[in-house]
Amino acid sequence: MTRNALLKEYVGEIERLKADLLAAREKNGIFFSEDTWNQMNVEQELARTALEETKRQVEIVARQLKNVHEEYQESMNLLTKRDGELKEAKEELSETICVLTTTSDNLQATKSALEEEVVVRESYQTTEATLDEIARGLKQTTQESLGDLNAVFARLCTDVLSVHFMMSHDAV
């Protein structure tokens, strides 16, 4: 504040106090000057208005606090629900991992069995091809032997017939 403003305020205060003193000496009903009384009423009205405004603001803040508290409760309930869902999901994930591990082990065992079966089948096919080749050779040998036997049998028949023929000519 400037010096002049401060002096002006002090002069106003002194004038008010003089008026209050004069009113008190005259015992005029109230011991304040009428200006002071009016100023006090205005200040009281301003204070009452400020108090009502403050009460409205307190009510607004109280409602906002209630709304925030309700939102907080809803958030906490939602958080609790989500936490439970997360726990369930973790348990389900753990079970799924166990199943997956078991399935993976079974897959490895099946792959090993498949590899063994492939080796056995390849060996079987190789053996079968070899046996087929041997069987063809035996069949060919058997056919050759059969041809030889037929030739021997035909010769025997011819020889038997010849011997028979000769014996029948000799007997005549």
Helices and strands as residue ranges (DSSP letters): H 3-26, H 34-171
